[in-house]
Amino acid sequence: MFDDFQKDWQSFKLWWHKNRTSVLTIFIVTLLIKIIYWLDHQYFTQDHVRDYLFINNIIQNKHFLIKLGPSTSVSNNFSLPPLYYYLYLFAQLIGKGYFYSMDLLIIFAESFTPIILFYLLSKLTSKRLIIVTLCGLYAFSPHVIIYSTSAWNPNLIPLF
């Protein structure tokens, strides 16, 4: 098992050494596009405020076991799963209570998706132009940009 991990790690290091300029360029461009869009379209209302207050209450009370979050604005029978609130808690602790810390965490995490796509496509084909074009199409897709710049729970789906 350790030999397989070592072999995969060596393969990844070789891939990284060969593609790091392209990968870092795609990551930086994707991150900048999402930040520019977010700066023009940021908002802090309804569910964002509810989640922010919920997490701040958890931090102040030092009660870090989260079962289910509060009901959403969509329905009283719909609550977000604990994973979302643990991510939000992490963002708030790292961001020291900044209102938009979860948005920035989502933007940063979602900017890695084209890198994962680049890696997977490079295993299928060696034509760099095709890989960069497909990653660029994904990075510049309006729906991906819109959904990956907001801290709403389903917006993590493109990353996974």
C-alpha positions, 0 to 999 in steps of 0.5 A: 500500500505504501509503495502505491502511495509512493508511486502515485506521489512521484507521478504527481510530483512529475506532473506538477513539475511539468505543468506548474506554470499552466496550473498556477496561471489557471488558478490565479486567473480563475481566482481573480475572475471570481473575486472581481465578480464577487466584489461587484455582486456581494450581498449580506442578507437573509440566509447569510445573516442567519448563518453568520449569527448562528456561527457567532453564537456557537463561537461565543458560547464555545459549543462546537457540536453542531447537529442541524442548522436553523431553518432556511428562508426557503422552508421551515422544514429545510435545514442545512447539514452540519458540514456546511456550518463546520466549514462556516465555523472554520471560515469565521475562525480563520477570518476572525469574524469577517462578514464575508469570510465564508464567501472568500473561503468558497471562492478560494476552494472553488478556484481549485476546481479547474486545477483538478479538471486540468489534472484529470484531463492531462491523464486522458490526453497530452494535448495541452491546448485542449486541456487549457481550453477546456479548463478555461471554458469551465473557469469562464462559465457564467454559471460556475462564476455565479454559483462559486462566489456565494456562500450558499450550501449548494454552491460547493457542488461544482468543487465536488 
